[in-house]
Amino acid sequence: MGKGTALANTDAVVKVDNILTDLFTTLMNSNVELTDEERKTVVQSNDFIEFVEHSSKFVERAMCEKYDFMKDYTLGLDDDT
């Protein structure tokens, strides 16, 4: 893995971390409190489990891939090609 790849992966992880930090901050400031039963329901829901699995894979790929998948590499490409 070259220096550029390591930096791109680090940038991607930082972007994901910033997104998750913003989400966490928003949730913490929302003043919504769940009961233990509501928390259990959320954590066991299929949507939550899928979100955690997808997010985990996203972060794992960000740390392993050789390109910045947060960037849209298709910008500027002609659709006829």
C-alpha positions as CSV (number, residue, x, y, z in Angstrom):
1,M,0.0,0.0,0.0
2,G,1.5,3.3,-1.1
3,K,1.5,6.6,0.8
4,G,-1.2,8.0,-1.4
5,T,-3.5,5.1,-0.8
6,A,-3.0,5.2,2.9
7,L,-3.8,8.9,2.9
8,A,-6.9,8.4,0.8
9,N,-8.1,5.6,3.2
10,T,-7.4,7.9,6.1
11,D,-9.4,10.7,4.5
12,A,-12.3,8.3,3.9
13,V,-12.3,7.1,7.5
14,V,-12.1,10.7,8.7
15,K,-15.1,11.6,6.5
16,V,-17.1,8.6,7.9
17,D,-16.1,9.5,11.4
18,N,-17.2,13.1,10.9
19,I,-20.6,11.9,9.6
20,L,-21.1,9.6,12.5
21,T,-20.0,12.2,15.0
22,D,-22.5,14.7,13.5
23,L,-25.3,12.1,13.6
24,F,-24.4,11.2,17.2
25,T,-24.3,14.9,18.3
26,T,-27.7,15.5,16.6
27,L,-29.2,12.5,18.3
28,M,-27.8,13.5,21.7
29,N,-29.2,17.0,21.3
30,S,-32.6,15.9,20.3
31,N,-33.8,15.4,23.9
32,V,-35.5,12.2,22.9
33,E,-35.3,9.5,25.6
34,L,-36.3,6.0,24.9
35,T,-37.4,3.5,27.5
36,D,-35.4,0.3,27.9
37,E,-38.1,-1.6,26.0
38,E,-38.0,1.0,23.1
39,R,-34.2,0.8,23.0
40,K,-34.4,-3.0,22.9
41,T,-36.9,-2.9,20.1
42,V,-34.7,-0.5,18.0
43,V,-31.5,-2.5,18.5
44,Q,-33.3,-5.7,17.6
45,S,-35.1,-4.3,14.5
46,N,-34.1,-5.4,11.1
47,D,-33.5,-1.8,9.9
48,F,-31.1,-1.1,12.7
49,I,-29.2,-4.4,12.2
50,E,-29.0,-3.7,8.4
51,F,-27.7,-0.2,9.1
52,V,-25.0,-1.4,11.5
53,E,-23.9,-4.2,9.1
54,H,-23.9,-1.8,6.1
55,S,-22.0,0.9,8.0
56,S,-19.4,-1.6,9.3
57,K,-18.8,-2.8,5.8
58,F,-18.5,0.8,4.6
59,V,-15.9,1.6,7.2
60,E,-14.0,-1.6,6.6
61,R,-13.9,-0.9,2.8
62,A,-12.8,2.7,3.5
63,M,-9.8,1.3,5.4
64,C,-8.9,-1.3,2.8
65,E,-9.6,0.0,-0.6
66,K,-7.0,1.7,-2.8
67,Y,-9.3,4.5,-4.0
68,D,-11.5,7.1,-2.4
69,F,-15.0,5.7,-2.9
70,M,-16.5,8.8,-1.3
71,K,-15.5,10.6,-4.5
72,D,-17.7,10.4,-7.6
73,Y,-15.2,9.3,-10.2
74,T,-18.0,9.4,-12.9
75,L,-18.2,13.2,-12.9
76,G,-17.3,14.6,-16.3
77,L,-17.6,11.3,-18.1
78,D,-19.6,11.2,-21.3
79,D,-22.7,9.0,-21.0
80,D,-22.2,7.7,-24.6
81,T,-19.0,5.8,-23.8
